[in-house]
Amino acid sequence: MASHQPAFDDPDIDWGGRPLHDTTFCVVDLETTGGSPAKGSRITEIGAVKVRGGEILGEFQTLVNPDQLIPAFITVLTGITDQMLVEAPRIAEALPSFLEFAHGSVLVAHNAPFDVGFLKHASKELGITWPGFDVIDTVPLARRVLLRDEVPNVKLSTLAARFSPVQPDHRALTDARATVDVLHALFERLGTWNVATVEDVASFTSKVTPQQRRKRHLADGVPDAPGVYLFRDARDEVLYVGTSRSLRTRVRSYFTKAETRSRMGEMIALAERVDTVVCATDTEARVRELRLIDRHRPPYNRRSKFPERVSWLRLTDEPWPRVSLVRSVTEGAASHIGPFGSRRQAEAALATLHDAFRIRQCSGRLPIKPSRAACVLAELGQCLSPCDGAVTTVDYLLEVSRVRTAMTADPVEVVTHLEQRMAHLAETQRFEDAAVLRDRAASLIRAVRRTQRLDSLAAEPEVIAAAPHADGWQVHVIRHGRLAAAAILPRQVATTRGATAGWVDTLLTTAESVEPAVRPMPAALIEETEALLRWLESPGVRMVRGAWRSPWPAAARHLDRFDVDLQVARLA
């Protein structure tokens, strides 16, 4: 039986990507004053042709006033003179017009790093967010497709002489027209390589190892939907868990030049299967990813694998309370703050509390009437010394009450104390010691703020919130800080009088039942609850049911003075 080579426009073939015949391409070319925008060169002309399925949809051309003189050799090369650009629009006007023309397309250029590099540089200077176009470069594509005996090199003039009636002349629109013909000629050759989608072209022109290329079939059948993907080995063990708004695009990227991490190359070599879990929303996908990583502990996931490796500070519930460093939240009347990402951070916060308050630092329980000798901390005035009876129960519990306020309500007393100490250290030019106090304070303040935020959601038995979605509204049901259900409320239901309440009631019947944890712990992984908090606080989210409100913990107002990371981020 003769083999059948499918055509690009065969409607019965699912190519697992964006078919070349059904994708809009914007072929662009620039003229500039030099070779590098980083060295001051500027764009002098933009030319582009938009094509789809071999048909030209439109053309774009404009000269650009670069606000600088054109070097003589550039004028000789392009024919563009200073006089021609005097009345031309500047890049601030020309670039938005081009981006509007190219919107929704795949950019194509001959030697794309040059043209796209100039466009990105101009966007950055103008404060315009680069749209993140997919890009096809006809130079490496020609190198892969064409043989040496066909063309001696892959210069645009050489390729156009063979494949286009248009002769490039170093004018942007003319060269873009020639590149269109070259692109179509190269696409015609790709059928024999089974390259039929934009994603295939990216893989075909990349430096992908044969081992990676052989595993491309693992992406077959992956849905184009938000969700979670799991790479599994021959023993069905999970190697890696990830999430994406488009499972198909993300999984396929592991077999292209987009994936450069050496660890991922090792993982792909071991992978034999990819499982996917389609999710209703991006937030649900993130939550499921966290849960799956926690369940399987994949060897190639670096983050989120060991959520139990955290520390808390606990103000103990005993006759003579103290602050201890613990691994988990326990039941009782004790107060907790955390979790800290490392023991070092927890110890820094603990040292801050001990510096500001004179509660005991010794370990173990003390009887109601202790009778042992005072320690050196008591002699230094850093402890009220309950061990030798130097303080009454009432006075000691007053000190404990101040500690509890700093841990669970507002650390203002700690902040005031440390600012005074830091000022004294600065006056004596002990700047490094002052920086140590600052960093310790930041560890405490961040922990207090984090605890208050987690507790605000952990305390809520049920919160239902919604945010706009392309198909209607994304709705999440959150119980005690855990995602219990997620779904998309269709637009037609949302706009039908009285239908929304019934739809929500139906969603609740499928929602997970959640028992509360010991507060301030939520009934979920800490990272899950924090992901839900970020979503709840994002623009456009509306409360459907529930009393939760975005907290503004008292600790937050102290961050500006002590959190160096926050200060640096804001400056950036």
C-alpha positions in Angstrom: 0.0 0.0 0.0 1.4 3.4 -0.9 2.0 5.8 1.9 -0.1 8.9 2.0 1.6 12.2 2.7 -1.1 14.5 4.3 -1.5 18.0 2.9 -1.2 21.1 5.1 -4.8 21.9 4.4 -6.2 18.4 5.2 -9.1 19.1 7.5 -9.1 15.5 8.9 -5.6 15.8 10.4 -5.1 17.1 13.9 -1.6 18.4 13.8 -1.4 19.0 17.5 -0.5 22.7 17.1 -1.3 25.8 14.9 -1.4 24.6 11.3 0.8 26.6 8.9 -2.0 26.9 6.4 -4.3 28.4 9.0 -2.0 30.8 10.8 -1.6 34.5 10.1 2.1 35.5 9.6 3.4 39.1 9.7 6.6 39.2 7.6 8.6 42.2 8.8 11.8 44.0 7.7 13.5 47.1 9.1 16.0 49.6 7.9 18.1 51.2 10.5 21.0 53.7 11.1 23.3 50.9 12.2 23.7 47.4 13.5 22.9 47.6 17.2 20.2 49.5 19.2 22.3 49.1 22.3 25.0 51.3 20.6 22.5 54.0 19.6 21.3 52.8 16.2 17.7 53.6 15.4 14.9 52.4 13.1 14.5 54.4 9.9 11.8 52.3 8.1 9.4 49.5 8.9 7.8 47.3 6.2 5.6 44.4 6.7 3.3 42.0 4.9 0.5 40.0 6.5 -0.3 36.6 4.9 -2.4 33.6 5.7 -2.8 30.4 3.7 -0.7 31.9 0.9 -2.9 35.0 0.5 -1.7 38.5 1.3 -4.0 40.2 3.8 -2.4 43.6 4.0 0.8 45.6 3.9 2.3 48.1 6.2 5.1 50.6 5.4 6.4 53.8 7.1 9.6 55.8 7.2 10.7 56.7 10.8 12.5 59.8 11.8 15.3 58.5 14.0 16.2 61.9 15.4 19.8 61.4 14.3 21.8 61.7 11.1 22.0 58.7 8.8 25.6 57.5 8.2 26.7 58.0 4.6 27.3 54.3 3.9 23.7 53.6 5.1 22.3 56.1 2.7 24.3 54.5 -0.1 23.0 51.1 0.9 19.3 51.9 1.3 18.8 55.1 -0.6 17.2 56.7 2.5 18.4 60.2 3.1 18.1 62.6 6.0 15.8 64.8 3.9 13.4 61.9 3.4 12.9 61.5 7.1 12.4 65.1 8.2 8.6 64.8 7.9 8.4 61.1 8.8 6.7 60.0 12.1 8.9 59.2 15.0 9.1 55.7 16.5 6.6 56.7 19.3 4.0 57.0 16.6 5.2 54.3 14.1 5.7 51.4 16.5 2.2 51.3 18.0 0.8 51.4 14.5 2.9 48.4 13.5 2.1 46.5 16.6 -1.6 47.0 15.9 -1.1 45.7 12.3 0.8 42.7 13.6 -1.5 41.9 16.5 -2.4 38.2 16.7 0.1 37.0 14.1 3.4 35.1 14.1 6.3 37.3 13.3 8.6 36.3 10.5 11.9 37.9 9.5 15.0 37.1 7.7 17.6 37.2 10.5 14.9 37.7 13.0 17.2 38.6 16.0 18.2 41.8 14.2 14.7 43.0 13.4 12.9 41.8 16.5 15.8 43.1 18.6 15.3 46.6 17.3 11.5 46.4 17.8 11.9 45.1 21.4 14.4 47.8 22.2 12.2 50.5 20.9 9.2 49.1 22.9 11.2 49.1 26.1 12.3 52.7 25.6 8.7 53.8 25.0 7.4 51.8 28.0 5.3 49.6 25.7 4.8 46.0 26.8 6.2 43.7 24.1 3.3 41.4 23.0 5.4 38.3 23.1 5.0 37.3 19.5 6.0 33.8 18.3 8.8 34.3 15.8 10.0 32.4 12.8 13.5 33.1 11.4 13.8 32.2 7.7 17.6 32.0 8.0 17.9 28.8 10.1 14.8 27.4 8.4 16.6 27.8 5.0 19.7 26.2 6.3 17.7 23.1 7.4 15.6 22.8 4.3 17.9 23.7 1.4 20.9 21.9 0.1 24.2 23.4 -0.7 23.9 22.6 -4.4 20.7 24.5 -4.5 21.9 27.8 -3.0 25.5 28.8 -2.1 24.3 30.7 1.0 21.1 31.8 2.7 21.3 35.6 2.1 18.0 37.1 1.3 19.2 38.2 -2.1 20.4 34.7 -2.9 17.1 33.1 -1.8 15.0 35.7 -3.5 16.8 35.1 -6.8 15.7 31.5 -6.7 12.2 31.7 -5.1 10.8 35.2 -5.7 10.2 37.6 -8.6 10.9 40.5 -6.1 14.5 41.6 -6.0 15.5 42.9 -2.5 16.9 46.5 -2.5 17.4 47.2 1.2 14.1 49.0 1.5 11.8 47.5 4.2 8.6 46.7 2.3 10.4 45.4 -0.8 12.6 43.1 1.3 9.5 42.0 3.3 7.7 41.0 0.1 10.7 39.0 -1.0 10.8 37.3 2.3 7.1 36.3 1.9 8.0 34.4 -1.2 11.0 32.7 0.4 8.8 31.7 3.4 6.2 30.1 1.2 8.9 28.2 -0.8 10.4 26.9 2.4 7.0 25.9 3.8 6.4 23.8 0.6 9.5 21.8 1.4 8.5 21.1 5.0 5.8 18.5 4.1 8.5 15.9 3.4 9.8 16.5 7.0 6.3 16.1 8.5 6.5 19.7 9.7 3.1 21.2 9.5 2.6 23.5 12.5 4.2 26.6 13.9 5.3 24.5 16.9 6.9 22.0 14.5 8.9 24.8 12.8 10.2 25.9 16.2 11.4 22.4 16.9 12.7 21.8 13.4 14.9 24.9 13.4 16.2 24.5 17.0 19.2 22.7 18.3 17.2 19.8 19.8 19.0 16.6 20.6 17.9 13.5 18.7 16.9 12.1 22.1 14.5 15.0 22.7 13.2 14.8 19.1 12.4 11.1 19.5 10.2 11.9 22.5 8.0 14.4 20.6 5.2 11.8 20.3 4.7 12.2 24.1 2.9 15.4 23.4 0.4 13.8 21.0 -3.1 14.1 22.2 -2.4 16.7 24.9 -5.4 19.1 25.1 -5.1 22.8 24.4 -6.6 23.8 27.8 -5.4 25.0 31.2 -4.3 22.3 33.6 -1.5 20.2 35.1 0.8 17.8 33.3 2.8 14.9 34.8 5.9 13.3 33.1 6.1 9.6 34.1 8.9 7.1 33.6 8.8 3.4 32.5 7.8 2.4 36.1 4.9 4.9 36.1 6.7 7.0 38.7 6.1 10.8 38.4 9.3 12.6 37.3 8.0 16.2 37.0 4.8 18.1 37.6 4.0 21.4 35.9 1.1 23.7 35.0 0.2 25.8 32.0 -2.6 27.8 30.5 -2.1 25.7 27.4 -1.1 22.2 28.2 -0.4 21.4 24.5 1.9 24.3 23.9 3.8 23.8 27.2 4.3 20.1 26.8 5.5 20.5 23.2 8.0 23.1 24.3 10.0 20.4 26.2 11.0 19.0 22.8 12.1 22.3 21.2 15.0 24.8 21.8 12.7 26.6 24.3 13.8 24.0 26.8 17.4 24.5 27.7 17.6 23.3 31.3 20.0 20.3 31.6 17.9 18.7 34.3 14.9 18.8 32.0 16.9 17.1 29.4 17.7 14.3 31.8 14.0 14.1 32.8 12.9 13.9 29.1 15.3 11.0 28.5 13.6 9.1 31.3 10.0 10.0 30.4 7.7 7.5 28.8 4.3 9.1 29.2 2.7 12.5 29.9 -0.6 12.6 31.8 -2.7 15.7 32.0 -5.4 17.0 34.3 -7.6 19.6 32.6 -8.7 22.4 35.0 -11.5 24.9 34.8 -9.2 27.9 35.8 -5.6 28.8 36.1 -5.9 29.0 39.8 -7.3 25.5 40.1 -4.4 24.3 37.9 -1.9 25.9 40.3 -3.5 24.4 43.3 -3.6 20.9 41.7 0.1 21.3 40.8 1.0 22.0 44.4 -1.1 19.0 45.7 0.4 16.6 43.1 4.0 17.7 43.9 3.3 17.2 47.6 1.8 13.8 46.9 4.5 12.4 44.5 7.6 14.4 45.5 8.9 14.3 41.8 12.7 14.2 41.7 12.9 16.9 39.0 10.7 19.5 40.8 12.9 21.9 42.7 10.2 24.0 44.4 7.3 23.1 46.6 8.4 19.5 47.2 8.8 19.6 51.0 6.1 21.9 52.5 6.7 20.3 55.9 10.2 21.7 56.1 9.1 25.0 57.7 9.4 26.4 61.1 7.0 28.3 63.4 7.4 30.3 66.6 5.1 29.3 69.4 4.3 31.3 72.5 3.8 28.4 74.8 0.8 27.8 77.1 2.4 27.0 80.5 2.8 28.6 83.9 5.8 30.6 82.7 5.4 30.9 79.0 8.3 31.2 76.5 8.7 31.4 72.7 9.9 28.2 71.2 10.9 27.1 67.7 8.6 24.3 66.5 7.9 22.4 63.2 4.1 22.6 63.3 1.1 24.3 64.8 -0.4 22.4 67.8 -3.7 22.6 69.6 -4.2 24.6 72.8 -4.0 28.2 73.8 -0.5 28.8 72.5 0.0 31.6 69.9 1.9 30.8 66.7 3.5 32.9 63.9 4.9 31.6 60.6 5.6 29.6 58.7 9.2 30.6 58.2 10.9 29.3 55.0 14.0 28.3 56.9 15.2 27.7 60.5 17.6 30.6 60.1 14.7 33.1 59.5 12.8 31.7 62.5 15.9 32.1 64.7 16.3 35.7 63.5 12.7 36.5 64.4 13.1 34.7 67.8 16.2 36.7 68.5 14.2 39.9 67.8 11.6 39.0 70.3 14.2 38.1 72.9 15.9 41.4 72.3 12.7 43.4 72.8 11.1 41.5 75.7 12.5 40.0 78.9 10.7 36.6 78.8 12.7 33.5 79.7 14.8 31.9 77.0 15.6 28.6 78.8 14.0 25.4 77.5 11.6 23.1 79.3 8.7 23.7 81.7 9.1 25.6 85.0 7.0 24.7 88.0 4.6 27.3 89.4 7.1 28.0 92.2 10.6 27.5 90.7 13.6 27.5 93.0 16.7 27.3 90.9 19.5 29.9 90.5 19.2 32.7 88.0 21.0 32.5 84.7 23.4 34.9 83.2 20.6 36.6 81.1 18.9 37.6 84.4 22.2 39.1 85.6 22.4 41.1 82.3 18.8 42.4 82.7 17.6 40.5 79.6 15.2 38.1 81.5 12.8 38.7 84.4 14.2 35.5 86.0 11.1 33.6 87.0 13.4 30.6 87.8 14.6 32.2 91.1 11.3 33.9 92.1 12.5 37.4 91.2 9.3 38.2 89.4 5.6 37.7 90.3 3.3 35.7 88.1 1.2 38.8 87.4 4.2 40.9 86.2 5.6 38.0 84.1 2.3 37.5 82.4 2.1 41.2 81.6 5.4 40.8 79.7 4.0 37.7 78.0 0.9 39.7 77.0 3.2 42.3 75.3 4.9 39.4 73.4 1.6 38.0 72.3 0.5 41.4 71.0 3.7 41.7 69.0 3.2 38.2 67.5 -0.5 38.2 66.7 -1.6 41.9 66.5 0.9 44.6 65.9 4.7 44.4 66.4 4.9 48.2 66.9 6.6 47.8 70.3 9.3 45.7 68.8 9.8 48.1 65.9 10.1 51.1 68.2 12.7 49.3 70.4 14.7 48.2 67.4 14.7 51.6 65.7 16.1 53.1 68.8 18.9 50.5 69.0 19.6 50.9 65.2 19.9 54.6 65.6 22.4 54.2 68.5 24.4 51.7 66.4 24.4 54.1 63.4 25.6 57.0 65.6 28.6 54.9 66.7 29.2 53.8 63.0 28.4 50.2 63.8 26.4 49.9 60.5 26.8 46.1 60.1 25.4 45.5 63.5 22.5 47.8 62.7 21.9 45.9 59.4 21.7 42.6 61.4 19.0 44.1 63.6 17.1 45.4 60.5 17.2 41.9 58.9 16.0 40.2 62.1 13.1 42.7 62.4 12.2 42.0 58.7 12.0 38.3 59.5 9.6 38.9 62.4 7.4 41.4 60.6 7.1 39.2 57.5 6.1 36.3 59.7 3.5 38.3 61.6 2.0 39.6 58.4 2.0 36.2 56.7 0.3 34.6 59.7 -2.5 37.2 59.8 -3.2 36.8 56.1 -3.3 33.0 56.3 -5.5 33.1 59.4 -8.0 35.5 57.7 -8.8 32.9 55.2 -8.4 29.8 57.4 -11.1 31.3 59.7 -13.7 31.4 56.9 -15.9 28.2 56.7 -16.9 29.2 53.1 -16.0 31.9 50.6 -17.4 32.0 47.1 -15.7 34.5 44.7 -15.8 35.1 41.0 -13.7 36.9 38.4 -14.3 37.8 34.7 -13.4 35.1 32.2 -13.5 35.0 28.4 -16.4 32.5 28.6 -18.2 34.1 31.5 -17.0 34.0 35.1 -14.5 31.8 36.9 -15.9 30.8 40.2 -13.9 29.4 43.2 -15.3 27.9 46.4 -12.8 28.2 49.3 -13.3 26.5 52.6 -11.0 27.2 55.5 -8.3 28.3 53.1 -8.6 25.2 50.8 -10.0 25.2 47.3 -13.1 23.1 47.4 -14.5 23.6 43.9 -13.7 25.6 40.7 -15.8 26.1 37.6 -16.7 28.5 34.8 -20.1 30.2 35.1 -21.3 30.5 31.4 -22.1 34.0 30.3 -25.6 33.1 29.2 -26.3 31.8 32.7 -24.8 34.8 34.4 -27.0 37.1 32.3 -30.2 35.1 32.9 -32.3 36.5 35.8 -32.2 34.2 38.8 -30.1 31.5 37.1 -26.8 32.3 38.9 -28.0 31.4 42.4 -29.2 27.9 41.2 -25.9 27.4 39.3 -23.9 28.2 42.4 -26.0 25.9 44.5 -25.3 23.1 42.1 -21.6 23.8 42.2 -21.7 23.6 46.0 -23.2 20.1 45.9 -20.0 18.9 44.2 -17.6 20.9 46.4 -15.2 19.1 48.7 -16.1 19.0 52.4 -13.3 20.6 54.4 -12.6 20.3 58.1 -10.8 23.2 59.7 -7.2 22.9 60.8 -5.7 24.3 64.0 -5.5 28.0 63.3 -3.6 29.9 62.1 -2.9 26.9 59.8 -5.4 26.6 56.9 -6.9 23.3 55.9 -4.5 23.2 52.9 -0.9 23.5 52.0 0.4 27.0 52.9 1.3 27.7 49.2 -2.2 26.8 48.1 -3.8 29.2 50.5 -1.4 31.9 49.5 -2.2 31.3 45.9 -5.9 31.7 46.7 -5.2 34.9 48.6 -3.4 36.3 45.6 -6.3 35.5 43.4 -8.9 36.9 45.8 -6.9 40.2 45.9 -6.4 40.4 42.2 -8.3 43.1 40.2 -11.9 42.2 39.1 -12.6 39.5 41.8 -16.0 39.8 43.4 -17.4 38.2 46.5 -20.5 36.0 45.8 -20.9 34.6 49.3 -18.9 34.8 52.5 -17.7 37.5 54.9 -14.0 37.5 54.0 -12.3 40.8 53.2 -8.8 41.4 52.1 -6.8 42.0 55.3 -4.4 44.8 55.8 -2.5 43.5 58.8 -1.0 46.0 61.2 2.4 44.5 60.5 2.3 45.5 56.9 2.8 49.2 57.7 6.2 48.4 59.1 7.6 46.5 56.1 8.8 49.6 54.3 11.3 50.4 57.0 12.7 46.9 57.5 12.2 44.8 54.4 15.2 45.4 52.2 13.9 43.0 49.5 10.6 45.0 49.3 12.5 48.3 49.0 14.7 46.9 46.2 11.7 45.5 44.3 9.9 48.9 44.4 13.0 50.7 43.2 13.3 48.3 40.3 
